[in-house]
Amino acid sequence: MSKYKLKTKSGAKKRFKLTATGKIKAGVAGKRHRLISHNSKYIRQQRGTAVLSEADARIVKSYMPYAK
């Protein structure tokens, strides 16, 4: 048992959620500005959240050490 607690990155806890199976959910990129130059199909497909790839999820999980 370690004597020290690790800090969670506060930016990560605001942006990412853990699913019940342990995958990382995140908001889809590309929905903040410059939407006039994108077509309707692109904007529609960027709604909601997406599950991160394994490589990205490994990095994000290191930012949130106690999210199991």
C-alpha positions as CSV (number, residue, x, y, z in Angstrom):
1,M,0.0,0.0,0.0
2,S,1.5,3.3,-1.1
3,K,1.7,6.1,1.4
4,Y,1.0,8.8,-1.2
5,K,-2.1,9.5,-3.2
6,L,-1.8,10.3,-6.9
7,K,-3.6,13.3,-8.3
8,T,-6.2,13.0,-11.0
9,K,-5.7,15.5,-13.9
10,S,-8.6,17.9,-13.5
11,G,-8.9,18.4,-17.3
12,A,-9.3,14.7,-17.8
13,K,-12.0,14.3,-15.2
14,K,-14.1,17.0,-16.9
15,R,-13.7,15.6,-20.4
16,F,-13.8,11.8,-20.2
17,K,-16.2,9.3,-18.7
18,L,-15.6,5.5,-18.0
19,T,-18.1,3.0,-19.3
20,A,-19.2,0.0,-17.3
21,T,-16.8,-2.2,-19.3
22,G,-13.8,0.1,-18.6
23,K,-13.7,1.9,-22.0
24,I,-13.3,5.7,-22.2
25,K,-16.0,7.9,-23.6
26,A,-15.3,11.4,-25.0
27,G,-17.0,14.1,-26.9
28,V,-16.4,14.0,-30.6
29,A,-14.0,16.7,-31.9
30,G,-14.9,19.2,-34.6
31,K,-18.1,20.6,-33.2
32,R,-17.1,24.0,-31.8
33,H,-16.6,26.4,-34.7
34,R,-16.1,26.5,-38.5
35,L,-19.3,24.5,-38.9
36,I,-20.5,26.4,-42.0
37,S,-17.7,24.9,-44.0
38,H,-18.8,21.4,-43.1
39,N,-21.7,19.6,-44.6
40,S,-24.8,18.4,-42.8
41,K,-23.8,14.8,-42.8
42,Y,-20.5,15.6,-41.0
43,I,-22.2,17.7,-38.4
44,R,-24.9,15.0,-37.8
45,Q,-22.3,12.3,-37.4
46,Q,-20.3,14.3,-34.8
47,R,-23.2,14.4,-32.3
48,G,-22.9,12.7,-29.0
49,T,-19.9,10.8,-27.7
50,A,-17.5,8.2,-29.0
51,V,-15.4,5.5,-27.5
52,L,-11.6,6.2,-27.6
53,S,-9.2,3.9,-29.3
54,E,-7.1,1.6,-27.1
55,A,-3.9,3.7,-27.6
56,D,-5.7,6.9,-26.6
57,A,-7.5,5.2,-23.8
58,R,-4.2,4.0,-22.2
59,I,-3.0,7.6,-22.1
60,V,-6.2,8.9,-20.6
61,K,-6.4,6.2,-18.0
62,S,-2.9,7.2,-16.8
63,Y,-4.4,10.7,-16.1
64,M,-7.2,9.2,-13.9
65,P,-5.4,6.7,-11.6
66,Y,-8.4,5.8,-9.5
67,A,-11.1,5.4,-12.2
68,K,-11.3,1.7,-12.4
